Amino acid sequence: MSDPRALLEAMFRAAIGAADPMRCLSHYLPQPARDGRTLVIGAGKAAASMARAVEHAWADRLDRIEGLVITRYGHALPCRRIEVVEAAHPVPDGAGVAATLRILDLVADLDSRDLVVCLISGGGSALLTCPPVGLTLEDKQSLARALLRSGADIAEMNCVRKHVSRVKGGRLALACHPARLVTLVISDVPGDDLAVIASGPTIVDDTTVADAFAVLEKYRLREPGRVFEFLHSREAETPKPGDVRLAHAETHLVARPQDALEAAAALARDAGYTPLILGDSIEGEAREVARMHAGIAQQVIAHGQPVAAPCVLLSGGETTVTVRGDGRGGRNAEFLLALACALHGRARMHAMAADTDGIDGTEAFAGAVFVPTTWKRAQALGLNPSEFLARNDGFSFFQQLGDLVVTGPTHTNVNDFRAIVVEPA
């Protein structure tokens, strides 16, 4: 039976590997256009690795393609024909706007002989960004910060984003019309809703301006005022199902969070642990989700239910954090710190929570690890986990214990990875 911490690290690597574009993209890739242009565009944390996978699959036809994709700073990879531009995430910046305008120029004036392959992954909402007439980049930045701090889930945030953009919510697909459009997607959202991933730039939108207003009202967001003014205009509404201009656009999901969890489960099984996937689309406040996971883990120890130890509890999805303190750390550090508080030094428990893109929130770490000695080591250093949790400071807590998970950019993104290893008695 494997060392529990080594098993956690190996399962995380397996989860990331399952979503490697080199492994999963080529099956869905069409042939380049015969008579027209072949353009490759896209955005997301996996955009560069997806572009490289396209070039690898089309190695003997590279002279027939051109394109541009946008990825997060530090996530670029060298490509031969497809230009890779870096921009800011999760709050957009001028580099993202400039690159998005270049993409719109690339797809302008296409005809039915042309092919556009659009590569989309998580993070695209911030990276593929272009304010509509009447709004500024500063308006978009203020809105992004407010949404990120509000506790809104990803579907709610992207509902608002789609209605204040020139490219989101199907508008990029309209810009490509009448060319053939094939979108390849790596999912980072609960439920794999194509219209939510990166705010669905090539997917018709069934949400409305009224839905966007409802989100802003729910979280009591009032600024910036120009966003509210724009949402009252006709230009704020997105293309809807039935739009004939998008009728022949194709979309393929090439990697999902479930794929990552199944790869981790297979590794656990080979190591002698019974895997139990709790769900690939778990949402909610990170600390509440942590309490639920802690309850299941303790049920395993007390009653051998829903599975007997040794076992691994696996889950994915995207939790949220309502920021109340001034600490550092993303939703995975928050989840794991809340888990540590709930388990309170319980023996036989090892856990990891990490983001498969290698970045937890805005910090340069993927997540953290919790082991049975975490509580005692924290006490020895004078660290009170509850106090760190109260100020949303999971990063500082696990940094001082030496238990951060640091991978650097993984060049893919299938959302959060959570695993709890329960050892036998």
RABEL-V302787 format. One record per residue. PHI is phi as a letter, one per 20 degrees, with the letter a starting at -180 (999 if undefined). D_FIRST is the distance of its C-alpha to the first C-alpha in Angstrom with 1 decimal. Layout:
BEGIN
PHI&D_FIRST / PHI&D_FIRST
END
This chain:
BEGIN
999&0.0 / f&3.8 / f&6.8 / g&8.5 / f&11.7 / f&10.7 / f&9.3 / g&12.7 / f&14.6 / f&13.3 / f&14.1 / f&17.4 / f&18.2 / f&17.6 / f&19.8 / f&22.5 / f&22.4 / f&23.1 / d&26.3 / f&27.5 / g&31.1 / f&31.0 / e&28.6 / d&30.3 / e&34.0 / f&35.9 / f&35.9 / e&38.0 / e&40.3 / f&44.0 / f&46.3 / g&48.5 / f&52.0 / f&54.5 / d&57.7 / d&56.7 / e&54.6 / c&50.8 / d&49.5 / d&45.9 / c&45.6 / q&43.0 / a&41.2 / q&37.9 / f&35.0 / e&33.9 / f&37.5 / f&37.4 / f&34.4 / f&35.8 / f&39.1 / f&37.5 / f&35.9 / f&39.4 / f&40.9 / f&38.3 / f&39.1 / d&42.8 / g&42.8 / e&45.9 / c&47.8 / f&47.3 / f&51.0 / d&51.4 / c&49.3 / b&49.6 / r&48.1 / b&46.7 / c&43.5 / d&42.8 / c&39.5 / f&38.6 / g&39.6 / n&37.0 / d&35.6 / f&38.1 / c&37.3 / f&40.1 / c&41.7 / e&44.7 / d&46.7 / e&45.2 / f&46.0 / d&43.3 / d&44.7 / d&42.8 / b&43.7 / e&42.7 / b&40.1 / e&40.0 / e&43.7 / f&45.8 / c&48.1 / f&51.0 / f&49.0 / f&47.4 / f&50.8 / f&52.3 / f&49.7 / f&49.9 / f&53.7 / f&53.2 / f&51.0 / f&53.8 / f&56.3 / f&54.2 / e&54.3 / f&57.9 / m&60.4 / e&58.0 / c&59.3 / f&57.9 / e&57.3 / e&54.7 / c&50.9 / d&48.9 / d&45.1 / d&43.7 / d&40.2 / c&38.9 / b&35.8 / g&35.1 / n&37.3 / f&40.3 / f&42.2 / e&42.8 / f&43.1 / e&45.4 / c&48.1 / b&51.9 / f&54.1 / f&56.8 / g&60.4 / o&61.1 / c&57.8 / d&56.7 / g&53.4 / f&53.8 / f&54.0 / f&50.7 / f&49.0 / f&50.3 / f&49.1 / f&45.6 / f&45.2 / f&46.6 / f&44.3 / f&41.2 / e&42.0 / f&43.1 / n&39.9 / f&40.9 / e&38.2 / f&38.0 / f&40.2 / f&42.8 / f&42.9 / f&43.3 / g&45.9 / f&48.1 / g&47.3 / f&48.4 / e&51.8 / c&52.6 / b&51.9 / e&53.6 / c&50.4 / e&48.0 / m&48.2 / n&49.3 / f&52.0 / f&50.4 / f&50.6 / f&54.3 / f&54.9 / e&53.5 / g&55.7 / e&57.1 / f&54.6 / f&51.7 / c&48.7 / c&45.1 / d&42.5 / d&38.8 / c&36.6 / d&33.1 / e&32.6 / c&31.6 / c&33.2 / g&32.2 / n&33.4 / l&34.0 / f&37.7 / f&39.4 / f&42.3 / e&40.2 / g&38.1 / l&40.1 / m&42.9 / l&43.5 / f&46.0 / d&46.6 / d&46.1 / g&48.9 / d&48.6 / e&49.1 / e&49.2 / c&52.6 / g&54.2 / f&54.5 / f&50.7 / f&50.5 / g&53.1 / f&51.1 / f&48.0 / f&50.2 / f&51.9 / g&48.7 / d&47.4 / l&51.0 / e&51.1 / c&54.7 / c&54.6 / f&55.4 / f&58.6 / f&59.2 / f&56.0 / f&57.6 / f&60.9 / f&59.2 / f&57.4 / e&60.9 / e&61.9 / f&61.8 / f&59.8 / f&56.8 / f&56.0 / e&53.5 / f&53.8 / d&53.2 / g&52.0 / n&54.8 / f&55.8 / f&57.1 / f&56.3 / d&52.6 / f&52.8 / d&51.5 / f&48.8 / d&45.4 / c&42.0 / c&38.6 / e&35.2 / e&33.0 / b&29.7 / c&28.6 / g&26.1 / f&24.8 / g&24.0 / f&21.9 / f&20.0 / f&19.5 / f&18.0 / f&15.5 / f&14.7 / f&14.3 / f&11.7 / f&9.7 / f&10.3 / f&9.2 / e&5.7 / n&5.8 / d&7.9 / e&11.7 / e&13.8 / c&17.3 / e&19.8 / f&22.4 / q&25.0 / d&25.9 / c&29.2 / f&28.8 / c&31.8 / p&33.4 / g&33.7 / g&30.4 / f&30.6 / f&31.3 / f&28.4 / f&26.1 / f&27.5 / f&26.8 / f&23.2 / f&23.0 / f&24.6 / f&22.2 / f&19.2 / f&21.1 / f&22.0 / f&18.4 / f&18.1 / f&21.6 / c&21.9 / m&18.8 / c&20.8 / f&20.9 / c&17.4 / e&15.3 / f&12.3 / f&9.4 / b&11.2 / c&12.5 / e&16.3 / d&18.0 / b&21.7 / c&24.4 / p&28.1 / b&30.4 / e&31.1 / c&34.3 / c&35.4 / e&38.9 / f&39.7 / d&41.5 / d&40.8 / d&41.2 / e&37.6 / d&35.5 / p&32.4 / e&31.7 / f&30.4 / f&26.7 / f&27.3 / f&29.4 / g&26.8 / f&24.1 / f&26.8 / f&27.9 / f&24.4 / f&24.1 / f&27.5 / f&26.6 / e&23.5 / l&25.3 / m&22.6 / f&20.6 / f&17.5 / m&13.9 / d&15.0 / c&14.2 / b&16.5 / c&18.2 / c&21.5 / b&23.1 / e&25.9 / f&25.2 / e&28.4 / n&27.3 / c&30.0 / e&29.8 / m&33.3 / d&35.5 / e&33.3 / e&31.8 / b&28.2 / e&25.9 / r&24.5 / b&22.4 / c&19.2 / d&19.1 / c&16.8 / g&17.5 / e&19.9 / g&21.9 / f&24.6 / f&25.3 / f&25.4 / f&27.8 / f&29.9 / f&30.2 / e&31.5 / m&33.9 / e&32.3 / d&32.9 / g&30.6 / f&33.2 / f&35.9 / f&34.0 / f&33.2 / f&37.0 / d&38.0 / l&35.3 / c&34.0 / f&30.2 / g&30.5 / f&32.1 / f&29.7 / f&26.5 / f&28.4 / f&29.4 / e&25.9 / m&24.7 / d&22.3 / f&24.1 / d&22.5 / d&25.0 / d&24.9 / m&28.6 / g&30.1 / e&27.7 / m&30.7 / b&29.6 / a&29.5 / c&27.9 / m&28.0 / f&25.6 / c&21.8 / c&20.2 / b&16.6 / c&15.4 / e&11.8 / d&12.3 / f&9.9 / f&10.7 / f&13.7
END
